[in-house]
C-alpha cells in the first residue's frame, strides 16, 4: 500500500442502529420540526414509508411518498423523481430502501433547488451545497449508501454507471433497523450481502488503505461472512440480520475515505449494459480479481482470509488462497450462479466491456495492481 496520507472521514452526524431505529427516525423528524417531508422509496418498500408518514401526519407534518424509483435508476428516472420533488417543495427528504432509492433521495436533496444539469456534477467533489435535510434508512444490507458520499445513476445513452461523489451526499441522519430487512428475498440478501463484503475487501486491499478504515473493513468482513448464510436461510432472524446490516454499514463507511477498486470498476459495464444486479456482478468477479491482485499485496489478503475465518497457512499466499476459496464456497452456498453466461452476457461483448471498465479510473487507481485492457479481458474471460 502507499505511504500514509491525510484522509477525511465524513459520517452522518446522527447514526442510530437497532430494532427501535424506525421509531427513533419519527422522533428525530418531529424534534427538528420538519414540516414538508418527502419519502423516496420503491414500490416494495413504500410500506415502511407509510408507517412513518402516518405518525408524522398525526403531528401536523405534510408528507408525500414517491415510490417509483426503479431497481437500477437511470438519469431519466432520476429526472422524473426530481420533477416530483420540486412540485412538492420538501424541507426534508427521507430515503427508504436499497441503494437505488437511497441514491436518488440523496441526489434529490442536493438538486431540488439546483438548476444546473446533473451531468455537470458527475465526478468527485463538484457539489457545492445542500439545503434540504436528508435522512436515509436502508432496507437491504449491501450498498452502504446510507452513510456514504456516493450516488450512482445509469447513463442510459452511454450504458455506463456514473457517480456523484461529495460530502454533501452524506445524510444528516441514518437509521438502520433490521426489521426493514426481513422481507428481502434470498437472492437479494445474497447479492447485497456479497456487495457489502466486496466493499470491505476492496477497501482493505487498496493502494490508499488507512488504519482507521482497516478497522471498519475487517470488522465488516467478519460480520458479513459469519452471518450471511443464516440471514438467507432464516430471513426473520433479527440477530443475524442486524449483524449483516452493521457489516454493510461498516462497508459504507469505507467508501468515502478509501473506496473500492477493480472489482467494482469491472462490474459497472455488466450493470450498465446487461442489467446484471450490482451485487451479483461483484460476486462473480471477486475471486478472479483477488487472484490477479494477490501477488501485489499477499499480507493484506492474508488478513482478509483470517477475517473470513480461515486458519492461517504456511505462507501469506497460502492463507490468502484459502480465503478466496472461502468466498467461492460462500457464494456457492448462497446459490449465486457464478458465470457471466448464466446472466445473459454474450461472449462477443467482453472486449467492449474491458474498454468500458478501463474508463472507471477513479476506482482502478485504488487497485493494488495495475489493470491493462488485456488484464481486464482475461478477467472477464475467466468469469465467463
N, C-alpha and C positions, 0 to 999 in steps of 0.2 A: 504494500500500500504506500501511498505518498507520505511525505513528511507532514507533521501536524500542521493544521491550518485553523483559521478562525471560522466558526460556523454560527449561524443564528437558529435557535430552536424556538419556533413560534407555535404555541399551543392555545387552544381555546381558554379564555380566562376562567370559564366555569366548565368543569367536566364532572358529570355525575354518572356513575356506573352502578348497576344493581337492579334488583327486582321492583323497586319503587321509583325507578327513574322517570317513567312516564308521568306519574303524579307530580314529581318534582319539576317537570317541564311546565305543567299548567301553573304551578305555584310561581315559577320564575317569571312567566309572562305576565301574570297578574301583578306581581310585585313591581315589575319595571314599568307597568302602566301601558302595555301595548294595547292599542285601540283598533287597529285595522291589520288583521293577521291573515296572510295568505299561506295556506298549506300547499306544498308542491309534492306530489306523490304519483304513484302509478295506480292502475285500476285494482290490482290485487292487494295493495297496501292502504287504500283510502279508508278502510275500516278503522285503522289506527288514528288517522287524522280526524275522522268523525267523532271518536270518543273524546279526544282532547278538545275539539272545537265546541262540542256541546257544553262542556264545563265552562269554557271561556265565554260563550254566548250568554249563559245564565248570569254572568257577572257584568254583562254590558258590552263586551267586546264584539266588534263586527268581524266575522270570519268568512272566508271563502276557501274552497278546496279545488285546486287544479289537479286533476288526476289523469291527464292524458300524456304523461311522459312515457315514451316507448322504451323497450328494453335496451336499445342501442340508439341514444338520441343523436339525431343529425343536426346540422346547423339550421335546417328548415324547421325541424321540430322545436328547437330552442326559440327560434324567432316567433313561432306561433304562441309559445308559452309567454314570451316577452310581451306580446300584444295584450294578452290576458292580464298580465301583471300590471301593465301601465294603465289599463282600464280600471283596475281595482284600486290602485294607488296605495299599496300597503306601507305601514311603518315597520312591519316585522314580517319576515319570511321564515317559515319552518319547513325544512326538507325532511320527508319521512320516506324511507325505502332503501333500496340498494344503491349502488354507486351512481346509477343514471339519474334518479330523482334528486339525489343529494348534489350531484354536479350541476344539474340545471338550476336547482334552488340557489346554489352559491353564485352562479352567473347572473341570475335574475336580481339578486340582492345588490350586485355591483352595477348592472347595466339598466335597471329600471328607470333611472334618471340620467343615463349617459346616451347622448345622441350619436356618438361615433359608432361605426360598424365594428362588430366583434372581431372581424378579420384583422383589424389593426392591433389586436391585443394578444394574438397567438404568440406565445413565447414566454420568456421569463422576466418578471419584474416590470411589466408595462402598465399595469393597472395603478391608478393614482389615488383612488379614494373609494369609500363605500359609506353611504349614509343610512341604509336600511339595516335594522337589527337582524342578525342571522342566527338561526338555531338549526342544528342537524340531529336527527335521530335515525340510526341505521336499523334496517330490518334484515340485513344479511351480515355475515361475518367474513368480509373479503376485501373490499376496496380500500378501507381506511379513510374514505373521503370525508367522514365525519370530523376528522382532525387535521386533514392535510391542506396544503395551499394549492392543490391541483384541481382542475376541472377539465374533462376531456369531452370533445364532441367529434362525431364522424363528419368529415368533409365529404359529402356525397358526390361532389364533382371530381375530386381527386382520389376518392376511395381510400382515404387515409385518415386516421385519427389525429386530431390536433389538440394541443393543450394550452390553456391559460394557467400560468403559474404565478401566484402572487400572495404575499402575506395578507392582502385584503380578502382573500378567499377562505382564510381560516375562520371558522364560525366564532361568534361571540359566546355561545354556549352549546355544549354537546351532551346528550342524554342517551346512554347505552342501556337498554332494558332487554334482558334475554327473553322476556315474554314475546317480544316482537319477532323473534327468530324461530319460534317453534313450528310455524306453519310452512317453513321453507321446504320445498320438495327435496328428495335425496340428492338428485344431480346438482341442484342449485347449491345445497350445502357443501357438496364435494368440490364443485368448481370454485366457489367463492373462498372456501377454506384453503384450497391449494393456491389460489391467487394471493391470499394473505401470507401463506408460508413463503411464497416466492418473494414477496416484498421484503420479508425479514432476511432471507438468504442472500438476496442481491444487495441489500444494504450492508450486510456484514462482510461479504467478499466483494469489496468495492474499492476502487482507487482512492476514494475520498472518505473511507471509513473513519469513524471518530469514536473514541472510547465511550462517551455518553450515549451515543446511538447504539453502540455494540450491545449495551445492556438491554435496551428495548428489543433489538434484533434477536439475541439469543433467548431472551425470555419468551418472545413470541413464537420462536421455533419450538421450544419445549411445550408451551401451552397448546399450540395448534396440533402438532404431531401426536401429542399424548391424548387428545380428546376428540379429534375429528371423526374417527370411525364410530365412536359411541354416539356422537351427535347425529350421524347419518342413520345409525341403526335404532336409536332411541330418541326421536326428534323432540319429545316432550320433556326430556331430562334437562331441567334448568341448570343443574350444576355444570354439565359438560357444555351446554350452550353458552353459559356465561364465561367459561374458560376459553372457548374458541373466540368469543366476542372480544375478550380482553387481549388475546393474542393478535387478533386482527387490528385492534386499536393500536397496539404496540407497532405493528407494521405500518399503520398510517402515520405514526409519529416519526418513523424513519424517512418518510417520503420527502419532507421539506428540506431538511439539512443534508441528506445524503442521496436519496432517490434510488431508483432501480437501474438496471443495466441491459445487457444484450438479450436476455430472455424477453423482457418487455418490448425492446426495440423490434425483435423478430416477430413478436406476436401481433404487433399493430396491423401489418398487412393482412393477416388472417381474419381479423375482425372487420377491417375496412372493406375488404373485397369479397370475402366469403362468409361473413357474419358468424364465424366460429365464436362461441362465447369466450369472453376475455380470459376467464379463469381456466377454461379448458385449453386454450391456446398456450398459456403459460405452463400448464401441467405437462402437455405433450413435449414442449421444447426444453423444459427444465433439465432433465437428466443429460440430454445431449450437450447443452451449453455448459453444464457443470463439468462434464468430462473434458470438454475443449479447454475450459478455463483452469483446470486442476494444476497443470504444470506451473502456472503463474502465481499461485497462492496456496500451496499444499497445506500450510499450517492453519490458514483460515478455514479451509474446507474440512480439515480435521476437527476443528472446534464446532463447526456446524454439525458434523456427524455425531459428535458426542452429545450435542443438544438434542439431536434426534433420538438418542437413546442407544446408540451403537457402542459396543465395547471397544476400547482402544486396541488397535492392532500393532504390529511390529514397527510400522513406519507411518508418518502422517499420510502418505499416499494410500496406504492400505486401509487406514481408518476412513479416509475420505471416500474411497471407492465403496466401502461398505455403507456409508451414508447415502450415496447416490442410489445404491440398490435398495436401501430402506425407503427412499422416496418412491421408487418404482413399485415397490410392494404396496405402499400406502395407496398409490393411485389405482393399482390393480384391485385392491380390496375395496376401494371406493367405487368400483365398476365404471371407471372412466375409460372409454376407448382411446388408445394411446397412439393411433396412427392418423396422420393428416388425411389420408384417403378415406378413412372411416367417417370423416366430417365433410366430405364432398369437395375437397380441394383437388383440382386436376394437376397432374404431374407437369403439364406444359407451362404452368404458371410459376414454377419455382424460381426460375431465373429472374422474372419480373419482380417477384416478391423480394428476392435478395437485393435488387437495386433499390426498391422502396424502403426496405429496412435500413439500408446504409444512410438514408436521409434522416434517420432519427438520431442525429448526432448528440442531442442533449442527454441521451441515455447511453449511447455507445461509448462516450468519453469516460463513463464511470466504470466500464468493464475492466476486470483485471488484465485481460489480454486483448490486444487489438484484433478487430474483426475486419477481414477483407471481403470483397464480393465473393471470391472463391470459397472462403470460410463459411459465409452465410449460406451459400448454395449447398455446400456439403452438410451443413447442419439441418437444413430443410430436407435434404435427401435422406439423411439418417432418420428423420422423424416421419418420413413418408410411409 
